Amino acid sequence: MTANMYYQRIDDTFELLEDKLDELAEDPDVTTAAGVINVTFANGVVFVFSRQPPTEQLWLATPGGGFHYEWSEEKGDWLDTKTGAAFRPFVVTQMREHAAIEFSWD
């Protein structure tokens, strides 16, 4: 993937993530700075989404651990570098487990 494609994919993903978070009734605190999105939920749980240009990855930190993702054109999603699990369904599951939030990301 070219650097321009990486930035386009990560920017699209982060923009969609922010839009989806804005739709939540729970209204988590969302702060963004320098390629990082910090999301603090009402129960104090924090998720950190960050871009990693040197490796062309998206990183996610949750109470469940740290996860690294690489873009898959074939799947149209970011895939976990260890398990191959898709990013969007994983985020939905993590929000349900750790923040008690029903989050939809189709």
LOGU-169333 format. One record per residue (C-alpha): residue in one letter; z, x, y. Coordinates in steps of 0.25 Angstrom, whole numbers, padded with zeros to 4 digits, always signed. Each point is the difference from the previous one (the first is absolute). Layout:
LOGU-169333
AZXY ...
This chain:
LOGU-169333
M+0000+0000+0000 T-0003+0005+0014 A+0011+0002+0010 N-0006-0012+0008 M+0000-0009-0012 Y+0014+0004-0003 Y+0004-0004+0014 Q-0008-0013+0000 R+0007-0004-0013 I+0014+0003+0004 D-0002-0006+0014 D-0005-0013-0007 T+0011+0000-0010 F+0011+0002+0011 E-0006-0010+0009 L-0001-0011-0011 L+0015+0004-0004 E+0005-0002+0014 D-0008-0013+0001 K+0007-0005-0013 L+0013+0004+0004 D-0001-0007+0013 E-0003-0013-0008 L+0014+0001-0007 A+0010-0010+0004 E+0011+0010-0002 D-0005+0008+0012 P+0003+0015-0005 D+0001+0011+0011 V-0013+0007-0001 T-0002+0013+0008 T-0012+0009+0000 A-0002+0014+0005 A-0009+0012-0004 G-0006-0006-0013 V+0013-0006-0005 I+0005-0014-0001 N+0015-0003-0002 V+0004-0013-0004 T+0014-0004+0000 F+0004-0014-0006 A+0012-0009+0003 N+0008+0006-0012 G-0002+0014+0005 V-0010+0004-0010 V-0010+0010+0006 F-0015+0002-0004 V-0008+0012+0005 F-0015+0000+0000 S-0006+0013+0004 R-0014+0006+0000 Q-0002+0014-0006 P-0013+0006+0006 P+0001+0014-0007 T+0000-0007-0014 E-0008-0013+0004 Q+0012-0008-0005 L+0008-0012+0004 W+0015+0002-0003 L+0011-0011-0001 A+0015+0002-0001 T+0008-0012-0004 P+0014-0001-0006 G-0007+0001-0014 G-0006+0014+0004 G-0011+0008+0006 F-0014-0004-0004 H-0014+0007+0003 Y-0013-0007+0000 E-0015+0004+0001 W-0011-0009+0003 S-0009-0006-0011 E-0013-0005+0004 E-0002-0006-0014 K+0013-0008+0002 G-0001-0002+0015 D+0015+0004+0001 W+0009+0012+0000 L+0005+0004-0014 D+0013+0007-0003 T-0003+0014-0004 K+0009+0000-0012 T-0001-0014-0006 G-0013-0005+0006 A+0006-0013+0005 A-0006-0007+0012 F+0007+0002+0013 R-0001-0015+0005 P+0006-0007-0012 F+0011+0011-0001 V+0004-0002+0015 V+0001-0015-0003 T+0009+0003-0012 Q+0009+0010+0008 M+0002-0010+0011 R+0005-0010-0010 E+0009+0009-0007 H+0006+0008+0011 A-0001-0009+0013 A+0000-0014-0007 I-0013-0003+0007 E-0011-0008-0005 F-0012+0007+0005 S-0015-0003-0003 W-0011+0010+0001 D-0013-0004-0006 
